[in-house]
Amino acid sequence: MNRRQTIPKELRYTVEQFHRRFPDDDACLEQIKEQRFPGGVTFCEKCDAPRKHYRVKGRTAYACAECGNHIFPLAGTIFEKTSTSLRLWFYAMYLMGSTRCGISAKQIQRETGVTYKTAWRMFHQIRKLMGESVKLGGEVEMDEMYQGGRRKNESGRRLRGDLNKLSSVFGIVERKGKIMARATNDLTRATATELVKECVLPETMIFTDEAAIYTQLPQVEGMGYLHRRINHSAKIYVSGDVHTNTIEGFWSLVKRGIGGVYHSVSQKYLQSYLDEYSFRYNRRDSGNLIFCALLERASEMVSRTPALQE
C-alpha cells in the first residue's frame, strides 16, 4: 500500500514548523504587530505623523520612537484582555486549522492544559474568524438540510427529527468552488429567495431539487437566473449535468463532523459551526495552510478599528 504524503510540500504546515515559528508569546505578539503595522510603522496620534514603534518590555504594547506614546496590537482582536498565553491561542488555532472534521473544546483543553471553560471560550472566539461573505456564480447548487433533535416511536426506533426541535439550514455551493451555509429560523420561499439574491451573482445557472421554495428563482427581477431541477421524489438523482450531489456531499461532511466530534449543536451556536465547516471547505486545496489563513483573519477583522492609544 502506498503511504506517501498526499499533501504537496508547499502546502504542508507541520507542528514542528509551528513550534519553530512561534516558540513563545513574544513571537506571537510580533506576528500580530507585523500584520497590523508592517515594519512597526504606524500613525502616532500624539506626533500626528507616521512613526516607528518599539516593543515595551513586559507589556503587550509598542511605544512611539519619538514621543513614547503606546499602541496595543491586540486591541480589538479576539486576544484582547486575555489572561491566557498568546502562544496557546495560536496553538488552538493551529489545531482547529489542521483538522479535517473539526476538534472539540474538550480536546483543546487536553492539548493546551487550560480549563474547559477557557478552551470553550477560545473555541468560539476563533470561530469568529471563520465567518465570511461570498458571492457565488457560474453553476451553483442549492439545497436545505435539518439539524437537531430526534424522537422515537413506541418500539424505540429512531424516527425523523421533531421539526419543532430541528434547525433548518440553507446552502449554496459553486461546483468546484466555494460554499455558503446559513442557519435560518424559517426556511420559506421568501427566505430562500432573499439569500439567493444576496449571495448569487446575476445570470447564474442554478440546480436544485423539486422543493417548492425554489419555484420563484427564474422570476427574480433583474437577476436573470437560469434554473434546472432534479426530481428526487421520483428517485432520480442525476440527469446529465443536473444534480445536487455537490451540496449533498457537504451536508454529509457537516453531519458526520457534528455527530462524530461534537455530538450535538444548539440552535444558538449552529451558525458558528457552519462557518467553521464552510471556511475549511472553501480552502480545501490549501493543505495545512488553513492556520495561516486564520492568522491573517486575526488582523483583517480589526483593520477598521484603530489600536487603542495610551
Helices and strands as residue ranges (DSSP letters): G 9-11, H 15-21, H 25-36, G 38-40, E 41-44, E 49-55, E 62-64, E 70-71, H 86-98, H 105-112, H 116-127, G 128-130, E 139-147, E 151-152, E 158-159, E 167-174, E 179-184, H 189-199, E 205-208, G 212-214, G 217-219, E 226-229, G 232-234, H 245-257, I 258-262, H 270-281, H 290-300
